[in-house]
Structures are given as structure tokens and as C-alpha cells.
């Protein structure tokens, strides 16, 4: 920065404001923004994968907590990231808002009169003309006006020139672009405050209604009334998944389809819809996206008296691309309380290195590997537990077994029987409402439009001046670019502008000959 | 025609294109080595234009006389056109073979990106004479294709569900054209730095004599070309990012999620935005701006290769590991 800060307080403030809104500062803030975006793409992020973050901190006991404290695992909502983009936007406002006023006045003010020495300007040309000054200037004016130039004529006392300007939309586009970025930012904030999203796993044949308690995970903005969500509901009638069976990319997903029946509200008629990966279902301002799927083995457990203590399909979570899935069953109602850790394999394989795993995501040869436990499930301790994890601290392992569908396992200690009845599929949905997204899209479209205007439109001025030279009437044409940088093909644009006037004069039969360039006196 | 022969035809077209490009590279290199200097007339014309002073507005009618090396450059250009057509055929055949837009994995992205670089160069060349740039375009294209056929090659397969959308065509097409423009701008920005260094060592008004810097336009002209190309590419890149956001909203339920690919696309955008700002900041519009243009290209490459190979991203459907 070239100037030193002044001593007085108000002067210091004004100095700080000028620095902040200068182009150089904007440049530096842009670099900082790029730099501040990098860590979030290299380190795991809570917003994307909280489990990975926890694993990272555990694996790096020294640096993990420090990075955590510095906000590196919430990189895009950390104080340093927010500081950079907020400063950038303040700088943007400070730079752009005054320019709106300046541009408004510029658009209303007349182009300045012709300079005295037109022949010194780039691309100037002179023509000998036959008609009167009025005729020439009126023809020139008409041609410029027809091409949508802003035109002014000389005053009464010196009516010998016409000045015209074009390309005001360059600055307009520039301002639209920058202001649109502000609207995008505001739209993101609106989405954050008024939007919500939740995730839920729904088994085939089961239903879901849009209330907070039904979600597996839910998050909403500060101004969302979570008690009063749109009252829609749906049932997952059928879920189908296809996988590549050829040798190339074997096992890669090819199609997921969830057939659902839904009601926009409890009194409405049932409608049917098909939800696919790129085809969300829109109900009442919320969108239902198909984001995942998996298997839910149906398990039936009887205790030693023969009473059924558990009979349900339990969603297991896929661990790899071939849907090796893990899950647990907790049966607090049997005596003693039982717990089962399970591994569901849609296409089972067993080898010495990897142990039991699945080799294809479709259920070609399903199997369930189990480890049964008895003792205290820890459900009464008051500590919240994951439904996908068995806390075995106070439990004792009874045995291990693998079952095919329809097979049973009598627990070795005689405490009951476990039967693997079969499996169901489940689909996981993300349900989201973002009231800011339409604004964001609109603003983004405006930003692109404004950007193109500001990059492709060229602001320039043209003068037409009539003068007498050695008894001959001569018209001089000249122009300048009014962009900050003059580039070599700009001269072509100016030449076309001057051609426009010249051709109009020639068409009106006013041009006699090309005049020799005037000698500078 | 059976699918196997389609696949073979596609591969053959791409190998032929590479061979043609290799010959084009030799031709362009020969035109450099042939001791030709840019004719005094062309140099004078360009320098007066970029100075913004008095210049002749009528089109230059007198063509410079046949220079040594010009023929080699013309051969190089013709071969580049041939390579472009062969590569286009290879990409189209690949699409027909796969029965979809040929943008399902890194191999397909790369051959199309190579096509994009050639396409932007040849299109620009129709408007401005860019034969001197040929060598610096053909080399990265050959590298891209070489990497595609050796490291990245995958048999065509169906798309994963997330890619089954018409946004694939819109989003990827815009990004690929940008890859061509960014590469071209990086080449001209890099050359402008070399030329600028040579110019600064000399008294004003004289032309450099170095083997490279004497055969490329003056630095200001190179900067102008860089600026023009990036002024075209920046709105298109903005569009590509926005189109990606619309698609992401439709497929994943949010339009922006700081996925590594999104993040680096954003960083690319920010760096090129900085370039455009630098171009209208006093003291930044020359070499600093050129360095920023080069940095933008590096960031773009990180996004293209790095994210697919290193980061765990929703965009990792490159088909590389399989």
C-alpha cells in the first residue's frame, strides 16, 4: 500500500475503508479465499462424514485436537473462512455500491464534446463531403441513433459536431454480476436459516411420515418450525437395484428405483411415483431423494421356553461396494438379554485373508454370519446407544454361526434359537427443503449474464466533426475505447463504428473523396 | 456393425490421431528450428497496434513474403486438423459403442479433453493466426492422449445411476471446452512471461533474438490473447459450475456440498476471477496476471486429476481403480 495511514481516528477509518475497497485488497482476498478453501478438501469434514473426522482425530492424537480446535474439520463454517468471505463481500459492497451511483449519473450525462485535435486519435479518418454541415451531421446522427448510440450535437454557437457513446451495458453487466454474487450469498443464508434436511431408512413395505421423530437424522435452520413440517407421508412399495454383471466394472451400480405411494397430506388421495437417483419426488416444497440402499435380514429369535422374543427385519449398513453389511439385534426382553452382531453377505464368500465378505452386490447367494452375546445390553445405563452397535462390555459371547435363509441356529448355551428367515431391501432417502435455492439459481443466471455483458460489450465514443479546409467541407471521424485496457482487436471494433458512419454518409451521396490527413500545425 | 469392431475402430482412430499429432509436432518444431523469425512487417504491425497509438485501420493487404519455416508450420496445422477429425471420430465411435455420451470415466474425459484443447485452438486459429502456438498445444494434447491410452484406459461400460442425466452432457461439455481454453491460455501466458523477460533485457524498439522469444509475438500481444481466451472461458466455467450445482441438487439433494471436486472447481473459479481483476489493477496486469493464469491452470489440473485419484469424492466414478 502506497500511502501511510493518517494519525486521526476518522482519517484512519477512512483510510482503512479505502484500503479494504481497493482492487488490490480484493485481489488478495480472492487469493485468501482460494487458499482457505483448500484444507476442507484435504481433511475430512464433519458436514460430509463425521465418522471419518472422529477416526482422524483418534489416529492423530497430537494434531487432531489442535486442528479440531482451529476449526479445520468444519472448514467452510470456521471463523477464518467466514472472515475471508465476509471481508471479500464487504470489499465488494464498498467497491460496487458507489459505482452504481457513478454509473447511473454516467448513463444520464451527455457524451463530452469533440476534442479539438481529432486527427491525433487512433483510427481517425477524414472525408471530403458535398452537402451542408447540417445535412452531414443529421445523416451521421441518424445512422448512429439507428445503431442505438447515445448521441448529442454541438450547441447553438458551435453546431459543427456530433458526439456519441455506446456500450454503457458493459458497466451495467459488471454491476449486475457483482450484485448477483451478493444475492447468491444471501440465498445461501436463507437456505441455511429456513431450510432443513433429514435422512431416513425405509424398508420395503414400510411407510414414513414427515415428522421429526421418524427421521434417523434431521437438521434444520434457526427459523424452521420443526413441529410443523409439511404433513406428507409415503410408503416404499418396491425397491429394485441392478448391478453390472459383465467383466468390465463388475458390480458397479446400474439402476436404482424406488416405487412409492404417497399422500401430500393425510386426507389426500394416494398417488404413485417412481424415485430414481436423478429423479427426486417433490412434495409440498420438499424434495425426496433416493440416496442409498441396503439389506435388512429378517431375524426371528425364540427363547428357551419357545416364546418368540424378536421377529423383525433389521436394516444392516453396507460397508463396501459389494454390500458386505453389518448390523446388530438387541433383545432386552429375553432372559438373559441377548445381543447379536451380524454380517449380511448378499453373495457370500469366505477366504483366509479377508474372512467372510460379499463378492457381488445382488443377493445371489445370501448368508448371515453372526456372533451371539448375552448379559447386560447397557440400555438402562442412560447413555444413548447406536442401533448399529452392540456394547459388549458387560456381555459374554455365546458363539458364532453362519446361516443361509431358512436355517436356524440353536444357541450353544441353550438360551434360545435364532432363525434367519430371509431378507428385505431398504432404501435411504434424504428429504430436504431449501427455500433459498430458486433465488440462488436466479442470481447465478443473472451473474453469468452480467459477466458476459461486462466481458464482451465494449464501451466507446465516436465523434463526427465538420470543418472547412481550403474551401472544401471535410468531415472528420474519430473514436476511442472507454475500457480500462486497450487491446489490439479493439481497434477493429472502432473501425467498424467509423465504417458505419462513413457508409451512411456515402449512401446519402454526401461523400466526394477521401480527404488527405490533415497536417498538424 | 458389432460392438467389438466399433471399439476397435474407436481405438484405431485415437491411435491414428496420436500418430498424426506426433507428425504435427515434428512439423511445428521444424518450423521453429528452421531459423525463421517473424517477419519485420508482422512484428511492426503488432507492436503499433498494441501500443494503441496511430495504426492503419484498413486490413493489411500486403502479405508478408514466404518465410522459411512457414511451410512447415502450415503442414503442422493441416496435420492438427486431421488429428482433430480423427480424434473426433474416435470420441464419437466410443459414444456409439457405449450407447451414451462418451463421458463415463477418466479415459473418456481425457480423450474428450484432448479434443477440447485441439478444438479451441483450431477455432481460435480461424480468427487469429496462431500457427506459432501449435507446438505448445500439440505437446499437452499428446501427453493427455498418451496418459489416456496407457494409464486410464477402460473398456466402455454403462453409467452409474448418478451419471444418468442430461446434465452430464451439458455440465461436462462446458467443462471440457473450458479445459481447452484454460490450456491454451496457460500456453500463451507462459510464453508471454518468457517473451517479457527477453524484451526487458533489450533497449526499447528492438526485437529479441533468442531461439524461442524471437519466434513468438511480443509479450503484450500474448497477454491480450490470454485475456481474450480467459474472458471467453470464465463465463463458461461459471456456467459449468452452476450446471453442476443444479445437477447436484437433483441427484444428491443439495446444490453445494463442498465435495472436493466442487471445492476445487470453486478454487479454479476464484483464481480466474483474480486473473480478471488483476488485468484491471495497476501494476498487476502484465506478468503478475500471467502468473495467475498459469496458477489457474494448475488448480484446474489438480481438480481434473488430483481429486479423482487422491480424494474421496462423490465424483470418484473415474473407473480408474477397476
Boltz contact constraints between the chains, C-beta under 6 A:
constraints:
  - contact:
      token1: [A, 23]
      token2: [B, 281]
      max_distance: 6.0
  - contact:
      token1: [A, 26]
      token2: [B, 277]
      max_distance: 6.0
  - contact:
      token1: [A, 27]
      token2: [B, 274]
      max_distance: 6.0
  - contact:
      token1: [A, 27]
      token2: [B, 277]
      max_distance: 6.0
  - contact:
      token1: [A, 30]
      token2: [B, 270]
      max_distance: 6.0
  - contact:
      token1: [A, 30]
      token2: [B, 273]
      max_distance: 6.0
  - contact:
      token1: [A, 30]
      token2: [B, 274]
      max_distance: 6.0
  - contact:
      token1: [A, 33]
      token2: [B, 270]
      max_distance: 6.0
  - contact:
      token1: [A, 34]
      token2: [B, 267]
      max_distance: 6.0
  - contact:
      token1: [A, 34]
      token2: [B, 270]
      max_distance: 6.0
  - contact:
      token1: [A, 34]
      token2: [B, 271]
      max_distance: 6.0
  - contact:
      token1: [A, 37]
      token2: [B, 263]
      max_distance: 6.0
  - contact:
      token1: [A, 37]
      token2: [B, 267]
      max_distance: 6.0
  - contact:
      token1: [A, 40]
      token2: [B, 258]
      max_distance: 6.0
  - contact:
      token1: [A, 41]
      token2: [B, 260]
      max_distance: 6.0
  - contact:
      token1: [A, 41]
      token2: [B, 263]
      max_distance: 6.0
  - contact:
      token1: [A, 76]
      token2: [B, 258]
      max_distance: 6.0
  - contact:
      token1: [A, 123]
      token2: [B, 57]
      max_distance: 6.0
  - contact:
      token1: [A, 248]
      token2: [B, 155]
      max_distance: 6.0
  - contact:
      token1: [A, 248]
      token2: [B, 157]
      max_distance: 6.0
  - contact:
      token1: [A, 249]
      token2: [B, 157]
      max_distance: 6.0
  - contact:
      token1: [A, 249]
      token2: [B, 322]
      max_distance: 6.0
  - contact:
      token1: [A, 252]
      token2: [B, 160]
      max_distance: 6.0
  - contact:
      token1: [A, 253]
      token2: [B, 160]
      max_distance: 6.0
  - contact:
      token1: [A, 253]
      token2: [B, 161]
      max_distance: 6.0
  - contact:
      token1: [A, 254]
      token2: [B, 158]
      max_distance: 6.0
  - contact:
      token1: [A, 255]
      token2: [B, 161]
      max_distance: 6.0
  - contact:
      token1: [A, 256]
      token2: [B, 161]
      max_distance: 6.0
  - contact:
      token1: [A, 277]
      token2: [B, 161]
      max_distance: 6.0
  - contact:
      token1: [A, 277]
      token2: [B, 162]
      max_distance: 6.0
  - contact:
      token1: [A, 277]
      token2: [B, 251]
      max_distance: 6.0
  - contact:
      token1: [A, 278]
      token2: [B, 165]
      max_distance: 6.0
  - contact:
      token1: [A, 278]
      token2: [B, 250]
      max_distance: 6.0
  - contact:
      token1: [A, 278]
      token2: [B, 251]
      max_distance: 6.0
  - contact:
      token1: [A, 289]
      token2: [B, 253]
      max_distance: 6.0
  - contact:
      token1: [A, 430]
      token2: [B, 253]
      max_distance: 6.0
  - contact:
      token1: [A, 432]
      token2: [B, 253]
      max_distance: 6.0
  - contact:
      token1: [A, 437]
      token2: [B, 255]
      max_distance: 6.0
  - contact:
      token1: [A, 444]
      token2: [B, 242]
      max_distance: 6.0
  - contact:
      token1: [A, 448]
      token2: [B, 235]
      max_distance: 6.0
  - contact:
      token1: [A, 448]
      token2: [B, 238]
      max_distance: 6.0
  - contact:
      token1: [A, 448]
      token2: [B, 239]
      max_distance: 6.0
  - contact:
      token1: [A, 451]
      token2: [B, 235]
      max_distance: 6.0
  - contact:
      token1: [A, 452]
      token2: [B, 235]
      max_distance: 6.0
  - contact:
      token1: [A, 455]
      token2: [B, 231]
      max_distance: 6.0
  - contact:
      token1: [A, 484]
      token2: [B, 280]
      max_distance: 6.0
  - contact:
      token1: [A, 486]
      token2: [B, 52]
      max_distance: 6.0
  - contact:
      token1: [A, 487]
      token2: [B, 224]
      max_distance: 6.0
  - contact:
      token1: [A, 488]
      token2: [B, 49]
      max_distance: 6.0
  - contact:
      token1: [A, 488]
      token2: [B, 50]
      max_distance: 6.0
  - contact:
      token1: [A, 488]
      token2: [B, 224]
      max_distance: 6.0
  - contact:
      token1: [A, 491]
      token2: [B, 55]
      max_distance: 6.0
  - contact:
      token1: [A, 495]
      token2: [B, 57]
      max_distance: 6.0
